[in-house]
Amino acid sequence: MQIFFRHWILSVFLVSSIIATSASAQNVTFPTDFFAERLQGSACSKFFSSSRLNSDLKMISALSSASMTSTNSLNVNHDAFSKRWTKLLEVSYGAAAKGDAAASKKILGTLVNLGKANALLNAPSYNSAKKVECWKGGRSDQPCPLHVVQHTGYTGVAMLYSAIVLEEYATPDQKRILDTYFDKIYKKFLSPLASNGAQSDGLYEFGDYGLGVLAYARWKRDAWLAKSEIRKRRSSFIKKIDAQGMLKENSFRGYRGYWYHTLGAESAFGYALVARSFGTDFFKDAKLGPRLQNLANQTVIGGQSYSDFRERALQKSPKNAIKDPSAEIPHMHQFAVGLPIILKREYGYGIITTSAYRSKGRLETISKITGFNADCYYSSLR
């Protein structure tokens, strides 16, 4: 009788688990074009030119041999990767929004060739890079190979974005090649970096790599992975965004506090937009929603009175705080090209921007913080 009872309890537990998992999976939606059901509008294609496509693809193809070296914990030159993956997304979003089948097939051919070449996979692993302590002793001149791994991973995420928005043009053979390649990218870079990001104090690019996990889940059509990622990232954001809307680490990084605050803000809001497309609205979440509201408030306040924000940023001192006044960057992060749009569309806020931000920001195309632009997202809503 006892054995039968134990088996009955186990059976009920397993059935309940299956039902619960299925129910959770049913709450996930998979937009065709990842952050929107269908990309549309000039905002998505403004950086695309069919006449430049061949030269653009030649530049992107160089990712098969591109490399970068970290200089120190504070600064790193990532152009070898970021200029190429932003170009990949420029042409991918443009071709998708225009429904340009010929261009889409050319871009996919370039992606497949990169997959065949196992591009990026010769970079150090996360586990090996983390053995070197960045900001050791709070010093900015310490080496930081983790930067190399991070930017390699951002490139992998961009490749996933590109493949997703052009997926309808891919042949079965191309899908198989990319599937195998993305499995390797996810295992070596995206999964460990996303896990570390959820546990770290700071909030940085691609929603601490959560957007990479969502992109991989969308590519694999893995509803369980998507639901798990969104749940974990919600908990992480609640931990990192305090009740006043300050970011636990970013906002207090000394003379670059506001710069890193706005990077984190665009990352968090960008993730929230994608999560909403996947069926979970962080903006309306009972606990996280008010924190996002206050994060927006603090971002606007910092634009109105940078000196007051800086004074608060200097009150705490995480080990990676910038304490040298000569290293100050007194404006919103120039990569945060979507932040003013998101603040306006979600909260009705205007934000004061400096000429330095506008000057640097005009050189940016695709957001290097989220991998997509907010104006493209909003123009694609039906």
C-alpha positions in Angstrom: 0.0 0.0 0.0 2.8 2.4 0.9 4.6 1.6 -2.4 1.4 2.2 -4.3 0.8 5.5 -2.5 4.4 6.7 -3.3 3.9 5.8 -6.9 0.6 7.6 -7.0 2.1 10.7 -5.5 5.0 10.6 -8.0 2.6 10.2 -10.9 0.4 13.1 -9.7 3.6 15.2 -9.4 4.8 14.4 -12.8 1.5 15.0 -14.5 1.1 18.3 -12.6 4.6 19.3 -13.7 3.8 18.5 -17.3 0.5 20.5 -17.1 2.3 23.4 -15.4 5.1 23.4 -18.0 2.6 23.3 -20.9 0.5 26.0 -19.4 3.6 28.3 -19.0 4.6 27.5 -22.6 1.2 28.5 -23.9 1.7 32.0 -22.5 4.7 32.6 -24.8 4.2 34.2 -28.2 6.9 34.1 -30.8 6.9 37.1 -33.1 7.9 36.4 -36.6 10.6 39.1 -36.6 11.7 38.7 -33.0 10.9 42.1 -31.5 7.8 42.6 -33.7 5.5 40.4 -35.5 6.5 41.9 -38.8 9.1 44.6 -39.4 7.7 47.5 -41.5 8.2 51.2 -42.1 11.1 53.4 -43.1 12.4 53.4 -39.6 13.5 49.8 -40.1 15.0 50.3 -43.5 16.6 53.8 -43.3 20.1 52.3 -43.1 19.6 49.9 -46.0 20.7 50.4 -49.6 20.5 47.6 -52.2 23.2 49.3 -54.2 25.6 49.1 -51.3 24.7 45.5 -50.3 27.6 43.7 -52.0 30.2 45.9 -50.3 28.3 45.7 -47.0 28.3 41.9 -47.2 32.0 41.9 -47.9 32.6 43.9 -44.8 30.3 41.6 -42.7 32.1 38.5 -44.1 35.3 39.7 -42.5 33.8 38.5 -39.2 35.2 35.1 -40.1 38.7 36.3 -39.2 38.0 39.4 -37.1 39.6 39.6 -33.7 39.9 42.1 -30.9 42.1 42.5 -27.9 41.0 44.1 -24.6 43.1 47.1 -23.6 42.1 47.4 -19.9 39.1 47.2 -17.6 37.8 50.7 -18.5 38.3 50.9 -22.2 38.2 48.5 -25.1 38.2 48.9 -28.9 35.4 46.7 -30.1 35.0 48.2 -33.6 36.3 45.0 -35.3 33.1 43.3 -34.2 30.5 46.0 -33.5 30.9 47.9 -36.8 30.3 44.6 -38.6 27.4 43.3 -36.6 25.6 46.6 -36.7 26.0 46.6 -40.5 24.6 43.1 -40.5 21.5 44.3 -38.7 21.2 47.4 -40.9 20.9 45.3 -44.0 18.8 42.5 -42.4 16.2 44.8 -41.0 16.1 46.8 -44.2 15.7 43.8 -46.4 13.0 42.3 -44.1 11.0 45.6 -43.9 11.1 46.0 -47.7 10.3 42.4 -48.4 13.4 42.2 -50.6 13.8 38.5 -51.3 16.9 38.8 -53.4 18.7 40.9 -50.8 17.5 38.6 -48.0 18.9 35.5 -49.7 22.3 37.2 -50.2 22.5 38.1 -46.5 21.5 34.6 -45.5 24.2 33.2 -47.7 26.8 35.4 -45.9 25.4 34.2 -42.5 25.6 30.6 -43.6 29.2 31.0 -44.8 30.1 32.5 -41.4 28.4 29.5 -39.7 30.3 27.0 -41.9 33.6 28.8 -41.0 32.7 28.6 -37.2 33.3 32.3 -37.0 33.9 33.7 -33.5 34.3 30.2 -31.9 38.0 30.6 -31.6 37.5 33.3 -29.0 38.2 32.5 -25.4 35.4 30.9 -23.4 33.6 32.7 -20.6 35.0 30.3 -18.1 38.6 31.0 -19.1 38.1 34.7 -19.3 36.5 35.1 -15.9 39.7 33.7 -14.3 41.2 37.1 -14.9 39.7 39.6 -12.4 38.7 42.8 -14.1 39.0 45.9 -12.0 41.3 44.1 -9.6 41.9 46.3 -6.7 39.5 48.8 -8.2 42.1 49.7 -10.9 40.9 50.6 -14.4 44.3 49.6 -16.0 43.9 45.9 -15.2 43.5 43.6 -18.2 40.0 42.3 -18.8 39.7 39.5 -21.4 36.0 39.2 -20.4 35.4 42.2 -22.7 36.5 40.2 -25.6 34.1 37.4 -24.7 31.3 39.9 -24.2 31.7 41.5 -27.6 32.1 38.2 -29.3 28.8 37.2 -27.7 27.1 40.4 -28.9 28.1 39.5 -32.4 26.5 36.1 -32.0 23.3 37.7 -30.8 23.2 39.9 -33.8 23.6 36.9 -36.1 20.6 35.3 -34.4 18.5 38.5 -34.9 19.5 38.5 -38.5 18.7 34.9 -39.1 15.3 35.2 -37.4 14.0 38.2 -39.4 15.1 36.6 -42.7 14.2 33.0 -41.7 11.3 32.8 -44.3 13.9 33.0 -47.1 16.2 30.3 -45.7 16.4 26.9 -47.3 16.2 23.7 -45.2 19.9 23.1 -45.6 20.7 26.7 -44.6 18.5 26.3 -41.5 20.4 23.1 -40.5 23.8 24.8 -40.8 22.7 27.8 -38.8 21.0 25.6 -36.2 24.2 23.7 -35.6 26.2 27.0 -35.5 23.8 28.8 -33.1 23.8 25.8 -30.8 27.6 26.3 -30.4 27.3 30.1 -30.0 24.7 29.6 -27.3 26.6 27.0 -25.4 30.0 28.8 -25.5 28.9 32.4 -25.0 25.2 33.3 -24.6 24.2 30.8 -21.9 27.0 31.4 -19.5 27.0 35.2 -20.0 23.3 35.4 -19.5 23.5 33.4 -16.3 26.3 35.6 -15.0 24.4 38.7 -16.0 21.4 37.6 -14.0 23.6 37.3 -10.9 25.9 40.3 -11.3 25.3 43.7 -9.8 25.3 45.7 -13.0 22.8 46.0 -15.8 24.5 46.2 -19.2 24.0 45.4 -22.9 21.4 43.2 -24.4 19.5 43.0 -21.1 22.5 41.3 -19.5 22.4 38.8 -22.5 18.8 37.9 -21.7 17.9 39.2 -25.2 20.4 36.7 -26.6 18.6 33.9 -24.8 15.3 35.1 -26.1 16.6 35.2 -29.6 18.0 31.6 -29.3 14.6 30.5 -27.8 12.8 32.1 -30.7 15.1 30.5 -33.3 14.6 27.1 -31.6 10.9 27.7 -30.9 11.6 26.7 -27.3 8.7 28.2 -25.3 10.0 26.7 -22.0 13.4 28.4 -22.4 11.8 31.7 -23.3 9.4 31.6 -20.3 12.3 30.6 -18.0 14.5 33.4 -19.3 11.8 36.1 -18.8 11.1 34.9 -15.3 14.8 35.0 -14.4 15.3 38.4 -15.9 12.3 39.9 -14.1 13.8 38.8 -10.8 17.2 40.1 -11.8 15.8 43.5 -12.8 13.8 43.8 -9.6 17.1 43.2 -7.7 19.1 45.7 -9.8 16.6 48.6 -10.1 15.9 50.0 -6.7 12.5 51.4 -5.6 13.8 55.0 -6.4 14.7 54.0 -9.9 18.5 54.0 -9.5 20.5 51.1 -10.8 22.4 49.2 -8.1 25.8 49.4 -9.8 25.5 51.5 -13.0 24.1 54.7 -11.4 26.9 54.8 -8.9 29.9 54.4 -11.2 31.4 57.7 -10.1 32.2 60.2 -12.9 30.5 58.0 -15.4 27.4 57.2 -13.3 24.8 58.9 -15.6 26.5 57.5 -18.7 26.3 53.9 -17.4 22.8 54.6 -15.9 21.4 55.5 -19.3 23.1 52.4 -20.9 21.4 50.2 -18.3 18.1 52.0 -18.8 18.0 51.5 -22.5 19.0 47.8 -22.0 16.2 47.3 -19.4 13.5 49.1 -21.5 14.7 47.3 -24.7 14.3 44.0 -23.0 10.9 45.0 -21.7 9.8 45.8 -25.3 10.8 42.3 -26.5 9.3 40.6 -23.4 6.0 42.3 -24.3 6.2 41.0 -27.8 6.7 37.5 -26.3 3.6 38.0 -24.2 4.9 39.3 -20.8 4.4 43.1 -20.1 7.0 44.2 -17.6 5.7 47.8 -17.8 2.4 46.6 -16.2 4.1 44.2 -13.7 2.9 45.0 -10.2 6.4 45.0 -8.7 8.7 45.7 -11.7 6.5 48.2 -13.4 6.8 51.0 -10.8 10.6 50.5 -10.7 10.7 50.9 -14.5 8.6 54.0 -14.1 11.1 55.4 -11.5 14.0 54.4 -13.7 12.5 56.6 -16.4 12.0 59.4 -13.8 15.7 59.2 -12.7 16.8 59.2 -16.3 14.9 62.4 -17.0 16.0 64.0 -13.8 19.6 63.3 -14.7 19.2 65.0 -18.0 17.7 68.1 -16.2 20.3 68.3 -13.5 23.4 66.3 -14.3 25.4 67.8 -11.4 22.9 66.5 -8.9 22.9 63.1 -10.4 26.7 63.0 -10.4 26.7 64.0 -6.7 24.6 60.9 -5.9 26.7 58.8 -8.3 29.7 59.6 -6.1 28.1 58.6 -2.9 28.7 54.9 -3.3 31.8 53.2 -4.7 31.5 49.8 -6.4 34.9 48.5 -7.3 34.5 49.6 -10.9 33.5 53.2 -10.0 35.3 55.8 -12.1 36.9 58.1 -9.5 39.1 60.1 -11.9 37.4 63.4 -12.8 39.4 63.5 -16.1 37.6 60.3 -17.2 34.2 61.8 -16.8 31.6 61.5 -19.5 28.9 64.0 -18.5 26.0 63.0 -20.8 23.6 60.2 -21.7 25.3 57.2 -23.4 25.7 57.8 -27.1 24.7 54.2 -27.8 21.3 54.8 -26.2 19.8 55.9 -29.4 16.4 54.5 -28.5 16.0 55.8 -25.0 14.5 59.2 -25.8 11.9 57.5 -28.0 11.0 54.8 -25.4 10.6 57.5 -22.7 8.3 59.4 -24.9 6.2 56.5 -26.2 5.9 54.6 -22.9 5.7 57.5 -20.4 5.1 60.7 -22.4 8.5 62.1 -21.2 10.8 64.4 -23.0 14.4 64.3 -22.0 17.1 67.0 -22.2 20.1 65.9 -24.2 23.5 67.5 -24.5 25.2 68.5 -27.7 27.9 66.0 -26.9 25.3 63.2 -26.8 23.7 64.4 -30.0 27.1 64.7 -31.8 28.2 61.2 -30.8 24.8 59.7 -31.2 24.4 60.9 -34.8 27.2 58.5 -35.8 25.2 55.5 -34.4 22.8 53.5 -36.5 21.5 50.3 -34.8 21.5 50.4 -31.0 24.6 48.7 -29.7 22.8 48.3 -26.4 19.8 46.2 -27.6 20.5 45.3 -31.2 17.4 47.1 -32.5 16.0 50.6 -32.7 13.0 51.7 -30.8 11.6 53.6 -33.7 11.7 50.4 -35.8 9.9 48.6 -33.0 7.1 51.2 -32.7 6.7 51.6 -36.5 6.2 47.8 -36.7 3.3 47.7 -34.2 -0.1 46.9 -35.8 
